């Protein structure tokens, strides 16, 4: 591994003799400290990261570097609805794509010129769009309403309003976390189901009750399939083993939320 000393030739920075006008070389020449300080130094070499006008630090910050390179955007008001502590990465990513309307729903595919039927494969009764497939479709509505209905909550029906609402729908943090996880799991499930029916047999599971899907989501698979141990344990604590929850409220909240005492 090279050390700072290797950049010195005849007690001078070897790059200082370069006559190149390459902007990177010019930049490096301007950044280099006085070579005499380096020669006389007794300290060991160490890596420091200097981003913009910030003081050099030992730890690398990808967010700091990103903001330096691309500028800091204004935070959207639904940011914490998607990227919250305890999220399941796969579900959060799909939810993020939903929020940005970047999933290949049929209305978008047809705008791109793809010859595809506009009809939603989940219900077969309406054109597929982001609003329909995740919120208006009978299938998605049944899955999502399964989670909030027992709380007697009335979430908004428009996607962007719902994204703002889900950030803090109740006064209880545990319930809010459960609802956010359930909401994202519902989106992920609807997306996966739509993709499956699009690619395989559209009638494959046409008769399956979507409430069964909601129960399955709660009981475990979709909420547990993550390699992130922190999220897994969080999901287990809230969904699979609420009886072992660290916070006493979690058990009663989960039971009250889903009415699944038999599966706890
Ligand atoms: Zn539908």
Boltz pocket constraint, residues with backbone or C-beta under 6 A from the ligand:
constraints:
  - pocket:
      binder: B
      contacts: [[A, 120], [A, 121], [A, 122], [A, 123], [A, 124], [A, 125], [A, 126], [A, 132], [A, 133], [A, 136], [A, 137], [A, 138], [A, 139]]
      max_distance: 6.0
